[in-house]
Amino acid sequence: MAAADPGEVSLRAAVAHDPEQQAYLVPLLNAQLRVLPSEKRAEGAPWAAAWEPMLLCVQYLLTAQDTPPAGEWVDPKSLPCGDFFFRGPHPVPTAGIEEAFGTRLDAFRAAAEVLGGRPVAMGDAAYEFSFLPRVPAVVILWAADDEFPARAKFLLDKFAHRQLPLDALWVLCRVLAKLLTAAGKAHA
C-alpha cells in the first residue's frame, strides 16, 4: 500500500490523505484511524488502534472500490458466497448482543448512540452505523418476551462485498458487536 497512489486510494475508499504525514485518515464509527503505510502502523483511539479495527482499515484501503453503497440492506448470508461463509466457524455474531441487551432496550439504544449509531425503524430497536465510509451496517434487536427469546440481526449494504472480502465483513460485525456490548456495560 505504501507504493499506491494516495489520490487513487483516497478516491476509492472515500478517505482523506495527509501528504505531510503520509497518512490516510480513515473514519471508523465515531473515531478516526490514521494509517501510516510507510511506517507500517496506525494510530487512533485505543479501541480503533486494536488489531482487528486496524486490520479492517488496512484491508479496506487495499480493496475498497469507488462505488457508493447501494442503499439496500441485506443479510450477510445474502451476499455472494455469504450463505457458505457465514456459518460453522463464522456465524454472524449476534449471541453477545442478544445476551447483553435482550431485556435492556434502553441500554442497547444508549450503547448504539455512544458509537454514533443513527436510529432506523426496524425491529424493537435498530441502528445504522457508518463503520467505514463505504461500509454501513445495521444492528436490529427484538427484545425477549414471554413467548420468544431476544433476537439480534446484522444487515449490510448490498454492495459491502465490493468494499471488503467476506472474512473482513465478519470481523467488522465482530468488532461492532464487541463495542456495543462494552458500551452497554458502561450503561448497566
Contact map, one row per residue, 1 for C-alpha under 8 A:
11110000000000000000000000000000000010000000000000000000000001000000000000000000000000000000000000000000000000000000000000000000000000000000000000000000000000000000000000000000000000000000
11110000000000000000000000000000000011000000000000000000000000000000000000000000000000000000000000000000000000000000000000000000000000000000000000000000000000000000000000000000000000000000
11111000000000000000000000000000000000000000000000000000000000000000000000000000000000000000000000000000000000000000000000000000000000000000000000000000000000000000000000000000000000000000
11111101100000000000000000000000000000000000000000000000000000000000000000000000000000000000000000000000000000000000000000000000000000000000000000000000000000000000000000000000000000000000
00111111100000000000000000000000000000000000000000000000000000000000000000000000000000000000000000000000000000000000000000000000000000000000000000000000000000000000000000000000000000000000
00011111110000001000000000000000000000000000000000000000000000000000000000000000000000000000000000000000000000000000000000000000000000000000000000000000000000000000000000000000000000000000
00001111111000001000000000000000000000000000000000000000000000000000000000000000000000000000000000000000000000000000000000000000000000000000000000000000000000000000000000000000000000000000
00011111111100000000000000000000000000000000000000000000000000000000000000000000000000000000000000000000000000000000000000000000000000000000000000000000000000000000000000000000000000000000
00011111111110100000000000000000000000000000000000000000000011000000000000000000000000000000000000000000000000000000000000000000000000000000000000000000000000000000000000000000000000000000
00000111111111111000000100000000000000000000000000000000000000000000000000000000000000000000000000000000000000000000000000000000000000000000000000000000000000000000000000000000000000000000
00000011111111100000000000000000000000000000000000000000000000000100000000000000000000000000000000000000000000000000000000000000000000000000000000000000000000000000000000000000000000000000
00000001111111000000000000000000000000000000000000000000000000011110000000000000000000000000000000000000000000000000000000000000000000000000000000000000000000000000000000000000000000000000
00000000111111100000000000000000000000000000000000000000000110011100000000000000000000000000000000000000000000000000000000000000000011000000000000000000000000000000000000000000000000000000
00000000011111110000000000000000000000000000000000000000000000000100000000000000000000000000000000000000000000000000000000000000000011000000000000000000000000000000000000000000000000000000
00000000111011111000000111100000000000000000000000000000000000000000000000000000000000000000000000000000000000000000000000000000000010000000000000000000000000000000000000000000000000000000
00000000010001111100000111000000000000000000000000000000000000000000000000000000000000000000000000000000000000000000000000000000000000000000000000000000000000000000000000000000000000000000
00000110010000111110011110000000000000000000000000000000000000000000000000000000000000000000000000000000000000000000000000000000000000000000000000000000000000000000000000000000000000000000
00000000000000011111111110000000000000000000000000000000000000000000000000000000000000000000000000000000000000000000000000000000000000000000000000000000000000000000000000000000000000000000
00000000000000001111111000000000000000000000000000000000000000000000000000000000000000000000000000000000000000000000000000000000000000000000000000000000000000000000000000000000000000000000
00000000000000000111111000000000000000000000000000000000000000000000000000000000000000000000000000000000000000000000000000000000000000000000000000000000000000000000000000000000000000000000
00000000000000000111111000000000000100000000000000000000000000000000000000000000000000000000000000000000000000000000000000000000000000000000000000000000000000000000000000000000000000000000
00000000000000001111111100000000000111000000000000000000000000000000000000000000000000000000000000000000000000000000000000000000000000000000000000000000000000000000000000000000000000000000
00000000000000001111111110000000011110000000000000000000000000000000000000000000000000000000000000000000000000000000000000000000000000000000000000000000000000000000000000000000000000000000
00000000010000111100011111000000111100000000000000000000000000000000000000000000000000000000000000000000000000000000000000000000000000000000000000000000000000000000000000000000000000000000
00000000000000111100001111100001111000000000000000000000000000000000000000000000000000000000000000000000000000000000000000000000000000000000000000000000000000000000000000000000000000000000
00000000000000110000000111110001111000000000000000000000100000000000000000000000000000000000000000000000000000000000000000000000000110000000000000000000000000000000000000000000000000000000
00000000000000100000000011111111100000000000000000000000000000000000000000000000000000000000000000000000000000000000000000000000001110000000000000000000000000000000000000000000000000000000
00000000000000000000000001111111100000000000000100000000000000000000000000000000000000000000000000000000000000000000000000000000011110000000000000000000000000000000000000000000000000000000
00000000000000000000000000111111000000000000000000000000000000000000000000000000000000000000000000000000000000000011000000000000111100000000000000000000000000000000000000000000000000000000
00000000000000000000000000111111000000000000000000000000000000000000000000000000000000000000000000000000000000000011000000000000000000000000000000000000000000000000000000000000000000000000
00000000000000000000000000111111100000000001100100000000000000000000000000000000000000000000000000000000000000000000000000000000000000000000000000000000000000000000000000000000000000000000
00000000000000000000000011111111110000000001100100000000000000000000000000000000000000000000000000000000000000000000000000000000000000000000000000000000000000000000000000000000000000000000
00000000000000000000000111110011111000000111100110000100100000000000000000000000000000000000000000000000000000000000000000000000000000000000000000000000000000000000000000000000000000000000
00000000000000000000001111000001111100000111000000000000000000000000000000000000000000000000000000000000000000000000000000000000000000000000000000000000000000000000000000000000000000000000
00000000000000000000001111000000111110011110000000000000110000000000000000000000000000000000000000000000000000000000000000000000000000000000000000000000000000000000000000000000000000000000
00000000000000000000111100000000011111111100000000000000000000000000000000000000000000000000000000000000000000000000000000000000000000000000000000000000000000000000000000000000000000000000
11000000000000000000011000000000001111111000000000000000000000000000000000000000000000000000000000000000000000000000000000000000000000000000000000000000000000000000000000000000000000000000
01000000000000000000010000000000000111110000000000000000000000000000000000000000000000000000000000000000000000000000000000000000000000000000000000000000000000000000000000000000000000000000
00000000000000000000000000000000000111111000000000000000000000000000000000000000000000000000000000000000000000000000000000000000000000000000000000000000000000000000000000000000000000000000
00000000000000000000000000000000001111111100000000000000000000000000000000000000000000000000000000000000000000000000000000000000000000000000000000000000000000000000000000000000000000000000
00000000000000000000000000000000001110111110000000000000000000000000000000000000000000000000000000000000000000000000000000000000000000000000000000000000000000000000000000000000000000000000
00000000000000000000000000000000111100011111000010000100000000000000000000000000000000000000000000000000000000000000000000000000000000000000000000000000000000000000000000000000000000000000
00000000000000000000000000000000111000001111100110000000000000000000000000000000000000000000000000000000000000000000000000000000000000000000000000000000000000000000000000000000000000000000
00000000000000000000000000000011110000000111111110000000000000000000000000000000000000000000000000000000000000000000000000000000000000000000000000000000000000000000000000000000000000000000
00000000000000000000000000000011100000000011111110000000000000000000000000000000000000000000000000000000000000000000000000000000000000000000000000000000000000000000000000000000000000000000
00000000000000000000000000000000000000000001111111000000000000000000000000000000000000000000000000000000000000000000000000000000000000000000000000000000000000000000000000000000000000000000
00000000000000000000000000000000000000000001111111001000000000000000000000000000000000000000000000000000000000000000000000000000000000000000000000000000000000000000000000000000000000000000
00000000000000000000000000010011100000000011111111001100000000000000000000000000000000000000000000000000000000000000000000000000000000000000000000000000000000000000000000000000000000000000
00000000000000000000000000000000100000000111111111101100000000000000000000000000000000000000000000000000000000000000000000000000000000000000000000000000000000000000000000000000000000000000
00000000000000000000000000000000000000000000011111111100000000000000000000000000000000000000000000000000000000000000000000000000000000000000000000000000000000000000000000000000000000000000
00000000000000000000000000000000000000000000000011111110000000000000000000000000000000000000000000000000000000000000000000000000000000000000000000000000000000000000000000000000000000000000
00000000000000000000000000000000000000000000000001111111000000000000000000000000000000000000000000000000000000000000000000000000000000000000000000000000000000000000000000100010000000000000
00000000000000000000000000000000000000000000001111111111100000000000000000000000000000000000000000000000000000000000000000000000000000000000000000000000000000000000000000010010000000000000
00000000000000000000000000000000100000000100000111111111110000000000000000000000000000000000000000000000000000000000000000000000000000000000000000000000000000000000000000000000000000000000
00000000000000000000000000000000000000000000000000111111111000000000000000000000000000000000000000000000000000000000000000000000000000000000000000000000000000000000000000000000000000000000
00000000000000000000000000000000000000000000000000011111111100000000000000000000000000000000000000000000000000000000000000000000000000000000000000000000000000000000000100110000000000000000
00000000000000000000000001000000101000000000000000001111111110000000000000000000000000000000000000000000000000000000000000000000000100000000000000000000000000000000000000000000000000000000
00000000000000000000000000000000001000000000000000000111111111000000000000000000000000000000000000000000000000000000000000000000000000000000000000000000000000000000000000000000000000000000
00000000000000000000000000000000000000000000000000000011111111100000000000000000000000000000000000000000000000000000000000000000000000000000000000000000000000000001000100000000000000000000
00000000000010000000000000000000000000000000000000000001111111110000000000000000000000000000000000000000000000000000000000000000000000000000000000000000000000000011000000000000000000000000
00000000100010000000000000000000000000000000000000000000111111110000000000000000000000000000000000000000000000000000000000000000000000000000000000000000000000000000000000000000000000000000
10000000100000000000000000000000000000000000000000000000011111110000000000000000000000000000000000000000000000000000000000000000000000000000000000000000000000000000000000000000000000000000
00000000000000000000000000000000000000000000000000000000001111111000000000000000000000000000000000000000000000000000000000000000000000000000000000000000000000000111000000000000000000000000
00000000000110000000000000000000000000000000000000000000000111111100000000000000000000000000000000000000000000000000000000000000000001000000000000000000000000000111000000000000000000000000
00000000000110000000000000000000000000000000000000000000000000111110000000000000000000000000000000000000000000000000000000000000000000000000000000000000000000000110000000000000000000000000
00000000001111000000000000000000000000000000000000000000000000011111000000000000000000000000000000000000000000000000000000000000000000000000000000000000000000000000000000000000000000000000
00000000000100000000000000000000000000000000000000000000000000001111100000000000000000000000000000000000000000000000000000000000000001000000000000000000000000000100000000000000000000000000
00000000000000000000000000000000000000000000000000000000000000000111110000000000000000000000000000000000000000000000000000000000000001000000000000000000000000000000000000000000000000000000
00000000000000000000000000000000000000000000000000000000000000000011111100000000000000000000000000000000000000000000000000000000000001110000000000000000000011110000000000000000000000000000
00000000000000000000000000000000000000000000000000000000000000000001111100000000000000000000000000000000000000000000000000000000000000000000000000000000000011100000000000000000000000000000
00000000000000000000000000000000000000000000000000000000000000000000111110000000000000000000000000000000000000000000000000000000000000000000000000000000000011000000000000000000000000000000
00000000000000000000000000000000000000000000000000000000000000000000111111000000000000000000000000000000000000000000000000000000000000000000000000000000000011000000000000000000000000000000
00000000000000000000000000000000000000000000000000000000000000000000001111100000000000000000000000000000000000000000000000000000000000000100000000000000001111000000000000000000000000000000
00000000000000000000000000000000000000000000000000000000000000000000000111110110000000000000000000000000000000000000000000000000000000000000000000000000001111000000000000000000000000000000
00000000000000000000000000000000000000000000000000000000000000000000000011111110000000000000000000000000000000000000000000000000000000000000000000000000011100000000000000000000000000000000
00000000000000000000000000000000000000000000000000000000000000000000000001111110011001000001000000000000000000000000000000000000000000000000000000000000011100000000000000000000000000000000
00000000000000000000000000000000000000000000000000000000000000000000000000111111111111000000000000000000000000000000000000000000000000000000000000000000000000000000000000000000000000000000
00000000000000000000000000000000000000000000000000000000000000000000000001111111111000000000000000000000000000000000000000000000000000000000000000000000000000000000000000000000000000000000
00000000000000000000000000000000000000000000000000000000000000000000000001111111111000000000000000000000000000000000000000000000000000000000000000000000000001001000000000000000000000000000
00000000000000000000000000000000000000000000000000000000000000000000000000001111111000000000000000000000000000000000000000000000000000000000000000000000000000001000000000000000000000000000
00000000000000000000000000000000000000000000000000000000000000000000000000001111111110000000000000000000000000000000000000000000000000000000000000000000000000000000000000000000000000000000
00000000000000000000000000000000000000000000000000000000000000000000000000011111111111000000000000000000000000000000000000000000000000000000000000000000000000000000010000000000000000000000
00000000000000000000000000000000000000000000000000000000000000000000000000011111111111100000000000000000000000000000000000000000000000000000000000000000000000000000000000000000000000000000
00000000000000000000000000000000000000000000000000000000000000000000000000001000111111100000000000000000000000000000000000000000000000000000000000000000000000000000000000000000000000000000
00000000000000000000000000000000000000000000000000000000000000000000000000001000111111100100000000000000000000000000000000000000000000000000000000000000000000000000010000000000000000000000
00000000000000000000000000000000000000000000000000000000000000000000000000011000011111111111000000000000000000000000000000000000000000000000000000000000000000000000000001000000000000000000
00000000000000000000000000000000000000000000000000000000000000000000000000000000001111111111000000000000000000000000000000000000000000000000000000000000000000000000000000000000000000000000
00000000000000000000000000000000000000000000000000000000000000000000000000000000000001111110000000000000000000000000000000000000000000000000000000000000000000000000000000000000000000000000
00000000000000000000000000000000000000000000000000000000000000000000000000000000000001111110000000000000000000000000000000000000000000000000000000000000000000000000000000000000000000000000
00000000000000000000000000000000000000000000000000000000000000000000000000000000000011111111000000000000000000000000000000000000000000000000000000000000000000000000000001000000000000000000
00000000000000000000000000000000000000000000000000000000000000000000000000000000000001111111100000000000000000000000000000000000000000000000000000000000000000000000000000000000000000000000
00000000000000000000000000000000000000000000000000000000000000000000000000010000000001100111110000000000000000000000000000000000000000000000000000000000010000000000000001001100000000000000
00000000000000000000000000000000000000000000000000000000000000000000000000000000000000000011111110000000000000000000000000000000000000000000000000000000000000000000000000001100100000000000
00000000000000000000000000000000000000000000000000000000000000000000000000000000000000000001111111000000000000000000000000000000000000000000000000000011110000000000000000000000100000000000
00000000000000000000000000000000000000000000000000000000000000000000000000000000000000000000111111100000000000000000000000000000000000000000000000000001000000000000000000000000000000000000
00000000000000000000000000000000000000000000000000000000000000000000000000000000000000000000111111110000000000000000000000000000000000000000000000000000000000000000000000000000110010000000
00000000000000000000000000000000000000000000000000000000000000000000000000000000000000000000111111111100000000000000000000000000000000000000000000000001000000000000000000000000100110000000
00000000000000000000000000000000000000000000000000000000000000000000000000000000000000000000011111111100000000000000000000000000000000000000100000000111000000000000000000000000000000000000
00000000000000000000000000000000000000000000000000000000000000000000000000000000000000000000001111111100000000000000000000000000000000000000000000000100000000000000000000000000000000000000
00000000000000000000000000000000000000000000000000000000000000000000000000000000000000000000000111111111000000000000000000000000000000000000000000000000000000000000000000000000000010010000
00000000000000000000000000000000000000000000000000000000000000000000000000000000000000000000000011111111101100000000000000000000000000000000001000000000000000000000000000000000000010010000
00000000000000000000000000000000000000000000000000000000000000000000000000000000000000000000000011111111100000000000000000000000000000000000111100001110000000000000000000000000000000000000
00000000000000000000000000000000000000000000000000000000000000000000000000000000000000000000000000011111100000000000000000000000000000000000001100000100000000000000000000000000000000000000
00000000000000000000000000000000000000000000000000000000000000000000000000000000000000000000000000011111111100000000000000000000000000000000001000000000000000000000000000000000000000000000
00000000000000000000000000000000000000000000000000000000000000000000000000000000000000000000000000001111111110000000000000011000000000000000101000000000000000000000000000000000000000000000
00000000000000000000000000000000000000000000000000000000000000000000000000000000000000000000000000000001111111000000000000000000000000000000000000000000000000000000000000000000000000000000
00000000000000000000000000000000000000000000000000000000000000000000000000000000000000000000000000001001111111100000000000000000000000000000000000000000000000000000000000000000000000010011
00000000000000000000000000000000000000000000000000000000000000000000000000000000000000000000000000001001111111110000000000001000000000000000000000000000000000000000000000000000000100010000
00000000000000000000000000000000000000000000000000000000000000000000000000000000000000000000000000000000111111111000000000001000000000000000000000000000000000000000000000000000000000000000
00000000000000000000000000000000000000000000000000000000000000000000000000000000000000000000000000000000011111111100000000000000000000000000000000000000000000000000000000000000000000110010
00000000000000000000000000000000000000000000000000000000000000000000000000000000000000000000000000000000001111111110000000000000000000000000000000000000000000000000000000000000000110110010
00000000000000000000000000000000000000000000000000000000000000000000000000000000000000000000000000000000000111111111110000000010000000000000000000000000000000000000000000000000000100100000
00000000000000000000000000000000000000000000000000000000000000000000000000000000000000000000000000000000000011111111110000000000000000000000000000000000000000000000000000000000000000000000
00000000000000000000000000000000000000000000000000000000000000000000000000000000000000000000000000000000000001111111100000000000000000000000000000000000000000000000000000000000000000100000
00000000000000000000000000001100000000000000000000000000000000000000000000000000000000000000000000000000000000111111100000000000100000000000000000000000000000000000000000000000001100000000
00000000000000000000000000001100000000000000000000000000000000000000000000000000000000000000000000000000000000011111110000000000110000000000000000000000000000000000000000000000000000000000
00000000000000000000000000000000000000000000000000000000000000000000000000000000000000000000000000000000000000011111111000000011110000000000000000000000000000000000000000000000000000000000
00000000000000000000000000000000000000000000000000000000000000000000000000000000000000000000000000000000000000011001111100000011100000000000000000000000000000000000000000000000000000000000
00000000000000000000000000000000000000000000000000000000000000000000000000000000000000000000000000000000000000000000111110001111000000000000000000000000000000000000000000000000000000000000
00000000000000000000000000000000000000000000000000000000000000000000000000000000000000000000000000000000000000000000011111001111000000000000000000000000000000000000000000000000000000000000
00000000000000000000000000000000000000000000000000000000000000000000000000000000000000000000000000000000000000000000001111101100000000000000000000000000000000000000000000000000000000000000
00000000000000000000000000000000000000000000000000000000000000000000000000000000000000000000000000000000000000000000000111111100000000000001000000000000000000000000000000000000000000000000
00000000000000000000000000000000000000000000000000000000000000000000000000000000000000000000000000000000000000000000000011111100000000000001110000000000000000000000000000000000000000000000
00000000000000000000000000000000000000000000000000000000000000000000000000000000000000000000000000000000100000000000000001111100000000000001111000000000000000000000000000000000000000000000
00000000000000000000000000000000000000000000000000000000000000000000000000000000000000000000000000000000100110000000001111111110000000000001110000000000000000000000000000000000000000000000
00000000000000000000000000000000000000000000000000000000000000000000000000000000000000000000000000000000000000000000001111111111000000000111100000000000000000000000000000000000000000000000
00000000000000000000000000000000000000000000000000000000000000000000000000000000000000000000000000000000000000010000111100001111100000000111000000000000000000000000000000000000000000000000
00000000000000000000000000000000000000000000000000000000000000000000000000000000000000000000000000000000000000000000111100000111110000011110000000000000000000000000000000000000000000000000
00000000000000000000000000001000000000000000000000000000000000000000000000000000000000000000000000000000000000000011110000000011111000011100000000000000000000000000000000000000000000000000
00000000000000000000000000011000000000000000000000000000000000000000000000000000000000000000000000000000000000000001100000000001111111111000000000000000000000000000000000000000000000000000
00000000000000000000000000111000000000000000000000000000000000000000000000000000000000000000000000000000000000000000000000000000111110111000000000000000000000000000000000010000000000000000
00000000000000000000000001111000000000000000000000000000100000000000000000000000000000000000000000000000000000000000000000000000011111110000000000000000000000000000000000000000000000000000
00000000000011100000000001110000000000000000000000000000000000000000000000000000000000000000000000000000000000000000000000000000011111110000000000000000000000000000000000000000000000000000
00000000000011000000000000000000000000000000000000000000000000010011100000000000000000000000000000000000000000000000000000000000010111110000000000000000000000010010000000000000000000000000
00000000000000000000000000000000000000000000000000000000000000000000100000000000000000000000000000000000000000000000000000000000011111111000000000000000000110010010000000000000000000000000
00000000000000000000000000000000000000000000000000000000000000000000100000000000000000000000000000000000000000000000000000000001111111111100000000000000000110010000000000000000000000000000
00000000000000000000000000000000000000000000000000000000000000000000000000000000000000000000000000000000000000000000000000000001111000111110000000000000011110000000000000000000000000000000
00000000000000000000000000000000000000000000000000000000000000000000000010000000000000000000000000000000000000000000000000000111100000011111000000000000011100000000000000000000000000000000
00000000000000000000000000000000000000000000000000000000000000000000000000000000000000000000000000000000000000000000000000000111000000001111100000000001111000000000000000000000000000000000
00000000000000000000000000000000000000000000000000000000000000000000000000000000000000000000000000000000000000000000000001111110000000000111110000000001111000000000000000000000000000000000
00000000000000000000000000000000000000000000000000000000000000000000000000000000000000000000000001000100100000000000000000111100000000000011111000000111100000000000000000000000000000000000
00000000000000000000000000000000000000000000000000000000000000000000000000000000000000000000000000000100000000000000000000111000000000000001111100000111000000000000000000000000000000000000
00000000000000000000000000000000000000000000000000000000000000000000000000000000000000000000000000001111100000000000000000010000000000000000111110001110000000000000000000000000000000000000
00000000000000000000000000000000000000000000000000000000000000000000000000000000000000000000000000000110000000000000000000000000000000000000011111111110000000000000000000000000000000000000
00000000000000000000000000000000000000000000000000000000000000000000000000000000000000000000000000000000000000000000000000000000000000000000001111111100000000000000000000000000000000000000
00000000000000000000000000000000000000000000000000000000000000000000000000000000000000000000000000000000000000000000000000000000000000000000000111111000000000000000000000000000000000000000
00000000000000000000000000000000000000000000000000000000000000000000000000000000000000000000000000000000000000000000000000000000000000000000000111111000000000000000000000000000000000000000
00000000000000000000000000000000000000000000000000000000000000000000000000000000000000000000000000000000000000000000000000000000000000000000000111111100000000000000000000000000000000000000
00000000000000000000000000000000000000000000000000000000000000000000000000000000000000000000000000000100000000000000000000000000000000000000001111111110000000000000000000000000000000000000
00000000000000000000000000000000000000000000000000000000000000000000000000000000000000000000000001100110000000000000000000000000000000000000111110011111000000000000000000000000000000000000
00000000000000000000000000000000000000000000000000000000000000000000000000000000000000000000010001000100000000000000000000000000000000000000111100001111100000000000000000000000000000000000
00000000000000000000000000000000000000000000000000000000000000000000000000000000000000000000011011000000000000000000000000000000000000000011110000000111110000000000000000000000000000000000
00000000000000000000000000000000000000000000000000000000000000000000000000000000000000000000010000000000000000000000000000000000000000000011100000000011111000000000000000000000000000000000
00000000000000000000000000000000000000000000000000000000000000000000000000110000000000000001010000000000000000000000000000000000000000001111000000000001111100000000000000001000000000000000
00000000000000000000000000000000000000000000000000000000000000000000000011110000000000000000000000000000000000000000000000000000000000001111000000000000111110000000000000000000000000000000
00000000000000000000000000000000000000000000000000000000000000000000000011110000000000000000000000000000000000000000000000000000000000111100000000000000011111010000000000000000000000000000
00000000000000000000000000000000000000000000000000000000000000000000111111000000000000000000000000000000000000000000000000000000000000111000000000000000001111110000000000000000000000000000
00000000000000000000000000000000000000000000000000000000000000000000111111000010000000000000000000000000000000000000000000000000000000000000000000000000000111111000000000000000000000000000
00000000000000000000000000000000000000000000000000000000000000000000110000000000000000000000000000000000000000000000000000000000000000000000000000000000000011111110000000000000000000000000
00000000000000000000000000000000000000000000000000000000000000000000100000000000000000000000000000000000000000000000000000000000000001110000000000000000000111111111000010000000000000000000
00000000000000000000000000000000000000000000000000000000000000000000000000000011000000000000000000000000000000000000000000000000000000000000000000000000000001111111110010000000000000000000
00000000000000000000000000000000000000000000000000000000000000111010000000000000000000000000000000000000000000000000000000000000000000000000000000000000000000111111100000000000000000000000
00000000000000000000000000000000000000000000000000000000000100111000000000000000000000000000000000000000000000000000000000000000000001100000000000000000000000111111100000000000000000000000
00000000000000000000000000000000000000000000000000000000001100110000000000000000000000000000000000000000000000000000000000000000000000000000000000000000000000011111110110000000000000000000
00000000000000000000000000000000000000000000000000000000000000000000000000000000000000000000000000000000000000000000000000000000000000000000000000000000000000001111111110000000000000000000
00000000000000000000000000000000000000000000000000000000000000000000000000000000010010000000000000000000000000000000000000000000000000000000000000000000000000001001111111000000000000000000
00000000000000000000000000000000000000000000000000000000000000000000000000000000000000000000000000000000000000000000000000000000000000000000000000000000000000000000111111100000000000000000
00000000000000000000000000000000000000000000000000000001001000000000000000000000000000000000000000000000000000000000000000000000000000000000000000000000000000000001111111110000000000000000
00000000000000000000000000000000000000000000000000000000000000000000000000000000000000000000000000000000000000000000000000000000000000000000000000000000000000011001111111111000000000000000
00000000000000000000000000000000000000000000000000000000000000000000000000000000000001000101000000000000000000000000000000000000000000000000000000000000000000000000011111111100000000000000
00000000000000000000000000000000000000000000000000010001000000000000000000000000000000000000000000000000000000000000000000000000000000000000000000000000000000000000001111111110000000000000
00000000000000000000000000000000000000000000000000001001000000000000000000000000000000000000000000000000000000000000000000000000001000000000000000000000000000000000000111111111000000000000
00000000000000000000000000000000000000000000000000000000000000000000000000000000000000000001100000000000000000000000000000000000000000000000000000000000010000000000000011111111100000000000
00000000000000000000000000000000000000000000000000000000000000000000000000000000000000000001100000000000000000000000000000000000000000000000000000000000000000000000000001111111110000000000
00000000000000000000000000000000000000000000000000011000000000000000000000000000000000000000000000000000000000000000000000000000000000000000000000000000000000000000000000111111111000000000
00000000000000000000000000000000000000000000000000000000000000000000000000000000000000000000000000000000000000000000000000000000000000000000000000000000000000000000000000011111111100000000
00000000000000000000000000000000000000000000000000000000000000000000000000000000000000000000110110000000000000000000000000000000000000000000000000000000000000000000000000001111111110000000
00000000000000000000000000000000000000000000000000000000000000000000000000000000000000000000000100000000000000000000000000000000000000000000000000000000000000000000000000000111111111000000
00000000000000000000000000000000000000000000000000000000000000000000000000000000000000000000000000000000000000000010000000000000000000000000000000000000000000000000000000000011111111100000
00000000000000000000000000000000000000000000000000000000000000000000000000000000000000000000000010000000000100110010000000000000000000000000000000000000000000000000000000000001111111110000
00000000000000000000000000000000000000000000000000000000000000000000000000000000000000000000000110011000000000100000000000000000000000000000000000000000000000000000000000000000111111111000
00000000000000000000000000000000000000000000000000000000000000000000000000000000000000000000000000000000000000000000000000000000000000000000000000000000000000000000000000000000011111111100
00000000000000000000000000000000000000000000000000000000000000000000000000000000000000000000000000000000000001110100000000000000000000000000000000000000000000000000000000000000001111111110
00000000000000000000000000000000000000000000000000000000000000000000000000000000000000000000000000011000001101100000000000000000000000000000000000000000000000000000000000000000000111111111
00000000000000000000000000000000000000000000000000000000000000000000000000000000000000000000000000000000000000000000000000000000000000000000000000000000000000000000000000000000000011111111
00000000000000000000000000000000000000000000000000000000000000000000000000000000000000000000000000000000000000000000000000000000000000000000000000000000000000000000000000000000000001111111
00000000000000000000000000000000000000000000000000000000000000000000000000000000000000000000000000000000001001100000000000000000000000000000000000000000000000000000000000000000000000111111
00000000000000000000000000000000000000000000000000000000000000000000000000000000000000000000000000000000001000000000000000000000000000000000000000000000000000000000000000000000000000011111
